[in-house]
């Protein structure tokens, strides 16, 4: 699987562990930065990750910050991105199953490294259930379209 990963300075150490884990599992990782613990503004980095996902350049994205909240918000500003902030395997599983999330957001100050890689693994192997949930995804897309038309 091809996976884009993006982070802010607080997420940098966890990003290193996640990337190492993904590469060891045979995934192709596109590291969009940041590349240190020096303070950086995360919105453009996380939006770049979401844009890669929406464009189809990668299969999924992972954004990592201190809480993961701002990273999810920034990624979700990209039309077609469905970023989910997940703190455990349950939220990762249902973000994929019910919401067809295509970007995973992690909080490095919230989840420990071992849990973070477990969350990533669950996110990657869980498929979208479709069915009744597909209509909801279409409704979300309609809202995006309406907002885009408003200019």
C-alpha positions as CSV (number, residue, x, y, z in Angstrom):
1,X,0.0,0.0,0.0
2,X,1.2,3.5,-0.7
3,X,0.8,5.8,2.3
4,X,1.5,9.5,2.7
5,X,2.5,10.7,6.2
6,X,2.7,14.2,7.4
7,X,3.3,15.7,10.8
8,X,4.0,18.8,12.9
9,X,7.0,19.2,15.2
10,X,5.1,17.6,18.1
11,X,4.3,14.6,16.0
12,X,7.8,14.1,14.6
13,X,9.1,11.4,17.0
14,X,5.9,9.4,16.6
15,X,6.0,9.8,12.8
16,X,9.4,8.3,12.8
17,X,8.1,5.2,14.6
18,X,5.0,5.0,12.4
19,X,7.1,5.3,9.2
20,X,9.5,2.6,10.4
21,X,6.6,0.3,11.2
22,X,5.0,0.9,7.8
23,X,8.1,0.3,5.9
24,X,9.0,-2.8,7.8
25,X,5.5,-4.1,6.9
26,X,6.3,-3.5,3.2
27,X,4.4,-0.3,2.6
28,X,5.6,2.4,0.3
29,X,5.7,5.6,2.5
30,X,5.7,9.2,1.2
31,X,7.1,11.4,4.0
32,X,5.8,14.9,3.5
33,X,7.5,16.2,6.7
34,X,8.0,18.0,8.9
35,X,11.5,16.6,9.4
36,X,12.4,17.8,12.9
37,X,11.0,19.0,16.2
38,X,11.5,22.6,15.2
39,X,8.2,24.5,15.4
40,X,6.3,24.4,12.1
41,X,2.8,25.3,11.0
42,X,1.0,22.1,10.2
43,X,-2.0,23.2,8.1
44,X,-0.2,23.2,4.7
45,X,1.6,20.0,5.5
46,X,-1.6,18.1,6.4
47,X,-3.5,19.6,3.5
48,X,-0.7,18.3,1.2
49,X,-1.2,14.9,2.6
50,X,-4.9,15.0,2.1
51,X,-4.4,16.3,-1.5
52,X,-2.2,13.3,-2.3
53,X,-5.0,11.0,-1.1
54,X,-7.8,12.7,-2.9
55,X,-5.7,12.8,-6.1
56,X,-5.1,9.1,-5.9
57,X,-1.3,9.4,-5.6
58,X,-1.5,7.4,-2.4
59,X,-4.0,5.0,-1.0
60,X,-4.4,6.6,2.5
61,X,-2.8,9.4,4.5
62,X,-1.6,9.6,8.1
63,X,-1.3,13.0,9.8
64,X,0.3,13.3,13.3
65,X,0.4,16.2,15.7
66,X,0.4,16.9,19.4
67,X,-3.3,16.2,19.8
68,X,-4.1,15.3,16.2
69,X,-7.1,17.6,16.2
70,X,-5.7,20.5,14.2
71,X,-4.1,18.1,11.8
72,X,-7.5,16.4,11.1
73,X,-9.2,19.8,10.7
74,X,-6.6,20.9,8.2
75,X,-6.8,17.7,6.2
76,X,-10.6,17.9,6.2
77,X,-10.5,21.2,4.5
78,X,-9.4,19.4,1.3
79,X,-12.5,18.5,-0.7
80,X,-12.8,14.7,-0.7
81,X,-10.7,14.1,2.4
82,X,-12.3,12.3,5.3
83,X,-9.8,12.6,8.1
84,X,-10.6,10.8,11.3
85,X,-8.9,11.5,14.7
86,X,-8.5,8.1,16.3
87,X,-7.3,7.4,19.8
88,X,-7.8,3.6,19.8
89,X,-8.4,0.6,17.6
90,X,-12.2,1.0,17.9
91,X,-12.3,4.5,16.5
92,X,-9.9,3.6,13.7
93,X,-12.0,0.5,12.8
94,X,-15.3,2.4,12.7
95,X,-13.8,5.5,11.0
96,X,-13.0,3.1,8.1
97,X,-16.1,0.9,8.3
98,X,-18.8,3.5,8.6
99,X,-17.1,6.8,7.4
100,X,-14.8,5.5,4.7
101,X,-12.0,7.6,6.3
102,X,-9.1,8.1,4.0
103,X,-6.8,10.0,6.3
104,X,-5.9,8.9,9.9
105,X,-5.0,11.5,12.4
106,X,-3.0,10.6,15.5
107,X,-2.2,12.7,18.6
108,X,1.4,12.0,19.7
109,X,0.7,13.5,23.1
110,X,-2.4,11.3,23.4
111,X,-1.4,7.8,22.2
112,X,1.8,5.9,23.0
113,X,3.9,4.5,20.2
114,X,2.8,0.9,20.6
115,X,-0.9,1.9,20.5
116,X,-0.3,4.2,17.6
117,X,1.1,1.5,15.3
118,X,-1.8,-0.8,16.4
119,X,-4.3,2.0,15.4
120,X,-2.5,2.4,12.0
121,X,-2.6,-1.4,11.4
122,X,-6.4,-1.5,12.1
123,X,-7.0,1.5,9.9
124,X,-5.1,0.0,7.0
125,X,-6.8,-3.5,7.1
126,X,-10.4,-2.3,7.8
127,X,-12.6,-2.0,4.7
128,X,-15.6,0.3,4.3
129,X,-18.9,-1.4,4.9
130,X,-20.7,0.5,2.2
131,X,-24.5,-0.2,2.2
132,X,-26.4,2.3,4.3
133,X,-23.1,4.1,5.1
134,X,-22.6,5.0,1.4
135,X,-25.6,7.3,1.4
136,X,-24.0,9.2,4.3
137,X,-20.7,9.6,2.4
138,X,-22.7,10.9,-0.5
139,X,-24.4,13.4,1.8
140,X,-21.1,14.6,3.1
141,X,-19.9,15.0,-0.5
142,X,-23.1,17.0,-1.3
143,X,-22.3,19.4,1.5
144,X,-18.8,19.8,0.2
145,X,-20.2,20.5,-3.2
146,X,-22.6,23.1,-1.8
147,X,-19.9,24.9,0.1
148,X,-17.6,24.9,-2.9
149,X,-20.3,26.4,-5.0
150,X,-20.8,29.2,-2.5
151,X,-17.3,30.3,-3.2
